[in-house]
């Protein structure tokens, strides 16, 4: 069976990445491509790498233009998805790549995003415990943020433990992660100009104010079965795409590095897209660029009594569009890896 899919935000980085993956999906036919300010332009003028779709004309992002498709991908600014999604019928699978439907707590949404909460949809990170079952047959899916995808996959096995509770403690979890400039979207911003980004790194969202903080805490708390508190500091790296996250947490009493490694190996052994690297080999963003894969390595800092986990992903692929397509496959009953068998690009 072939499914029709419409993509909103087609002129942006996330929308363009969704289209790149769908163009190679054997069971998807791309329908309407929509945007706002670029409506009426040729897609090829804005996304020249999408050669098979170059002559498509971008239409206005409205519920009317998106209706009538089997699947609709919403790659819109935060706060713009709710109204459009509400106007689409229940027979349409709607996949939201923005944050509008990720958080379970209305209070957390209002505190970090400053608008009315639009409700909670099944969370599109299949590798978390129980998520595949929630995604199967779902008509609405909230795609995780790129940082949460990388960090949750990096820490989930430690908090899930090995049948006897978490292997790390739920407080004093410290995360520092670097992302490429594409994580901020395609709109022009002075601090993202090439001359500002090249040759240097800079922090942002410092002091627990980054909007992905409650999403990461929500995911880790669900896995751990208890409230997890994090300190998260994001940084901007001089690269177009990719995330490298270094996450540390205090070890639970008695936890050894061998137990941690065994838990991670068991958790990810059968996963097609998440890989615990051999001892001594560390993740790098170059390993995963353009792919739906995540690489992970861990160590125990005996001096500090902490687990150290490093994880790498492509923020636009597994961190956004790849996760969306992977979740779509599950919702439609397709093989989960369909259209996602792309390896990383090196060098």
GIJO-V247994 format. One record per residue. N is the residue number from 1. SS is DSSP state (alpha for helix, beta for strand, coil for the rest). PHI is phi in degrees with one decimal (* if undefined). NEAR is the number of other C-alpha atoms within 8 Angstrom. Layout:
((N	SS	PHI	NEAR) (N	SS	PHI	NEAR))
This chain:
((1	coil	*	3) (2	coil	-109.6	7) (3	beta	-107.0	10) (4	beta	-90.3	11) (5	beta	-134.0	14) (6	beta	-107.7	14) (7	beta	-128.0	18) (8	coil	-89.8	15) (9	coil	63.5	16) (10	coil	-67.2	16) (11	coil	-87.6	12) (12	coil	-90.3	10) (13	alpha	-66.1	11) (14	alpha	-66.2	14) (15	alpha	-62.5	14) (16	alpha	-63.8	13) (17	alpha	-70.5	11) (18	alpha	-58.6	13) (19	alpha	-64.2	12) (20	alpha	-58.5	9) (21	alpha	-72.7	13) (22	alpha	-66.1	12) (23	coil	-62.7	10) (24	coil	-107.9	7) (25	coil	-88.3	10) (26	coil	-70.9	7) (27	coil	-119.2	7) (28	beta	-130.2	11) (29	beta	-111.7	10) (30	beta	-78.7	12) (31	beta	-98.8	9) (32	beta	-66.7	11) (33	beta	-116.0	14) (34	beta	-127.0	16) (35	beta	-160.3	14) (36	coil	-107.8	9) (37	coil	-69.3	4) (38	coil	-97.7	8) (39	coil	-56.7	11) (40	coil	97.7	8) (41	coil	-91.0	8) (42	beta	-71.1	11) (43	alpha	-60.3	15) (44	alpha	-63.5	13) (45	alpha	-74.3	8) (46	alpha	-107.6	7) (47	coil	-129.7	10) (48	coil	-63.9	9) (49	coil	-77.7	5) (50	coil	-90.1	11) (51	alpha	-55.8	7) (52	alpha	-65.4	6) (53	alpha	-110.7	8) (54	coil	-59.4	12) (55	coil	-90.5	8) (56	coil	-65.3	9) (57	beta	-98.3	10) (58	coil	-73.0	15) (59	beta	-104.8	12) (60	beta	-68.0	10) (61	coil	-77.4	11) (62	coil	-135.2	7) (63	alpha	-61.6	10) (64	alpha	-65.1	5) (65	alpha	-71.8	10) (66	alpha	-88.2	14) (67	coil	-67.3	9) (68	coil	88.3	5) (69	coil	-102.2	12) (70	coil	-69.9	10) (71	beta	-133.9	12) (72	beta	-126.4	14) (73	beta	-99.5	12) (74	beta	-105.1	13) (75	coil	-111.4	14) (76	coil	-114.8	10) (77	coil	-60.4	7) (78	coil	-56.4	8) (79	coil	94.5	9) (80	coil	-101.8	9) (81	alpha	-83.6	13) (82	alpha	-56.3	9) (83	alpha	-65.3	7) (84	alpha	-67.9	10) (85	alpha	-60.8	9) (86	alpha	-65.2	7) (87	alpha	-88.6	7) (88	coil	-94.0	10) (89	coil	-67.8	7) (90	coil	-67.3	6) (91	coil	-81.0	6) (92	coil	-102.9	13) (93	beta	-77.1	12) (94	beta	-108.8	12) (95	beta	-118.8	14) (96	beta	-99.8	15) (97	coil	-86.5	16) (98	coil	-89.3	15) (99	coil	-88.4	13) (100	coil	-55.0	15) (101	coil	-122.9	13) (102	coil	-84.9	13) (103	coil	-85.5	14) (104	coil	-84.8	8) (105	coil	-92.0	6) (106	alpha	-64.7	10) (107	alpha	-65.7	6) (108	alpha	-65.4	9) (109	alpha	-60.3	13) (110	alpha	-65.4	11) (111	alpha	-69.9	7) (112	alpha	-96.6	9) (113	alpha	-115.6	7) (114	coil	71.4	7) (115	coil	-142.9	7) (116	coil	-73.3	7) (117	coil	-67.6	9) (118	coil	-98.6	7) (119	coil	99.8	9) (120	coil	-119.1	9) (121	coil	-110.6	9) (122	beta	-54.2	12) (123	beta	-90.6	11) (124	coil	-84.4	13) (125	coil	-127.2	11) (126	coil	-59.4	10) (127	coil	-75.3	8) (128	coil	-76.0	10) (129	coil	-55.2	7) (130	coil	82.9	7) (131	alpha	-74.4	13) (132	alpha	-60.0	11) (133	alpha	-65.3	6) (134	alpha	-72.2	9) (135	alpha	-82.3	15) (136	coil	-61.1	10) (137	coil	77.6	9) (138	coil	-69.4	10) (139	coil	-101.7	10) (140	beta	-141.3	10) (141	beta	-137.4	15) (142	beta	-102.0	17) (143	coil	-75.9	16) (144	coil	-63.1	15) (145	coil	-69.4	12) (146	alpha	-68.1	13) (147	alpha	-62.1	11) (148	alpha	-56.8	11) (149	alpha	-56.8	12) (150	alpha	-66.8	16) (151	alpha	-77.2	12) (152	alpha	-63.2	11) (153	alpha	-66.1	12) (154	alpha	-69.8	12) (155	alpha	-105.2	11) (156	alpha	-53.7	11) (157	alpha	-62.0	11) (158	alpha	-66.8	12) (159	alpha	-82.9	15) (160	alpha	-73.3	12) (161	coil	71.9	12) (162	coil	-129.7	8) (163	coil	95.5	5) (164	coil	-121.9	5) (165	coil	95.7	9) (166	coil	-58.2	12) (167	coil	-90.5	13) (168	beta	-131.4	12) (169	coil	-88.7	12) (170	coil	-79.7	12) (171	coil	-106.0	9) (172	coil	60.9	10) (173	beta	-93.1	14) (174	beta	-117.1	10) (175	beta	-130.0	12) (176	beta	-124.3	11) (177	beta	-136.3	13) (178	beta	-110.8	11) (179	beta	-130.6	15) (180	coil	-78.4	14) (181	alpha	-65.6	14) (182	alpha	-65.2	10) (183	alpha	-62.7	10) (184	alpha	-91.7	5) (185	coil	89.0	9) (186	coil	-98.3	7) (187	coil	-68.6	4) (188	coil	-73.2	6) (189	coil	-137.3	6) (190	alpha	-54.3	6) (191	alpha	-74.7	6) (192	alpha	-106.0	9) (193	coil	-60.7	9) (194	alpha	-52.8	6) (195	alpha	-68.1	5) (196	alpha	-86.2	9) (197	alpha	-88.4	14) (198	coil	-62.7	8) (199	coil	80.2	5) (200	coil	-158.5	8) (201	coil	-124.0	9) (202	beta	-150.1	7) (203	beta	-85.8	9) (204	beta	-154.6	8) (205	coil	56.0	9) (206	coil	-81.4	10) (207	coil	95.0	8) (208	coil	77.6	9) (209	coil	-104.1	8) (210	coil	-65.6	12) (211	coil	-66.3	8) (212	coil	-82.7	9) (213	alpha	-57.8	11) (214	alpha	-65.8	9) (215	alpha	-69.0	11) (216	alpha	-66.3	11) (217	alpha	-62.9	12) (218	alpha	-60.3	11) (219	alpha	-66.5	9) (220	alpha	-67.9	14) (221	alpha	-64.2	11) (222	alpha	-63.8	9) (223	alpha	-69.1	11) (224	alpha	-77.1	13) (225	coil	77.5	6) (226	coil	-153.3	7) (227	coil	-69.2	10) (228	coil	-109.6	12) (229	coil	-117.2	9) (230	beta	-123.6	11) (231	beta	-116.4	10) (232	beta	-120.3	13) (233	beta	-124.6	14) (234	beta	-89.5	13) (235	beta	-134.1	12) (236	beta	-99.7	13) (237	coil	-107.4	12) (238	coil	-79.5	11) (239	coil	-149.4	9) (240	coil	-70.2	7) (241	coil	-149.8	13) (242	coil	120.7	16) (243	beta	-134.9	16) (244	beta	-124.9	15) (245	beta	-112.5	13) (246	beta	-112.6	11) (247	beta	-118.0	14) (248	beta	-128.1	11) (249	beta	-149.1	14) (250	beta	-66.4	13) (251	beta	-68.8	12) (252	coil	-68.6	9) (253	coil	-52.9	4) (254	coil	89.0	5) (255	coil	-70.3	10) (256	coil	-114.6	7) (257	alpha	-63.1	9) (258	alpha	-62.9	6) (259	alpha	-65.3	8) (260	alpha	-60.7	12) (261	alpha	-62.6	9) (262	alpha	-64.5	8) (263	alpha	-63.8	12) (264	alpha	-67.7	11) (265	alpha	-62.2	9) (266	alpha	-66.2	7) (267	alpha	-68.1	8) (268	alpha	-111.7	10) (269	coil	-56.3	7) (270	coil	-98.8	5) (271	coil	-80.0	8) (272	coil	-75.1	6) (273	coil	-118.9	7) (274	beta	-120.7	11) (275	beta	-130.4	12) (276	beta	-81.6	10) (277	coil	-73.9	10) (278	coil	-60.1	6) (279	coil	-54.4	5) (280	coil	93.9	4) (281	coil	-104.9	7) (282	coil	-112.5	8) (283	coil	-63.3	13) (284	coil	-145.9	9) (285	alpha	-62.9	12) (286	alpha	-62.1	10) (287	alpha	-68.4	10) (288	coil	-122.3	18) (289	coil	-56.9	12) (290	coil	79.2	11) (291	coil	-119.1	15) (292	coil	-95.9	16) (293	coil	-98.2	13) (294	beta	-127.9	14) (295	beta	-110.3	15) (296	beta	-138.5	15) (297	beta	-142.7	14) (298	beta	-139.5	9) (299	beta	-154.7	8) (300	beta	-112.2	10) (301	beta	-87.0	9) (302	coil	-62.9	6) (303	coil	-61.6	4) (304	coil	-96.2	6) (305	coil	67.2	9) (306	beta	-128.1	11) (307	beta	-84.4	14) (308	beta	-120.3	12) (309	beta	-123.8	13) (310	beta	-114.1	14) (311	beta	-133.4	16) (312	beta	-130.7	16) (313	beta	-150.6	18) (314	coil	-92.1	18) (315	coil	-62.5	15) (316	coil	-88.2	17) (317	alpha	-93.6	14) (318	alpha	-56.9	16) (319	alpha	-73.7	16) (320	alpha	-148.5	15) (321	alpha	-67.6	15) (322	alpha	-64.5	15) (323	alpha	-61.7	15) (324	alpha	-66.8	13) (325	alpha	-68.9	12) (326	alpha	-59.3	12) (327	alpha	-68.1	14) (328	alpha	-58.7	9) (329	alpha	-56.1	13) (330	alpha	-65.6	14) (331	alpha	-64.0	12) (332	alpha	-89.0	8) (333	coil	79.5	8) (334	coil	-89.0	8) (335	coil	-59.1	7) (336	coil	-58.3	8) (337	coil	-90.1	9) (338	coil	-57.2	11) (339	coil	78.4	10) (340	coil	-122.9	12) (341	coil	-84.6	8) (342	coil	-98.6	8) (343	coil	-88.4	9) (344	coil	-67.1	11) (345	coil	-106.9	10) (346	coil	-142.6	5) (347	coil	-77.9	3))
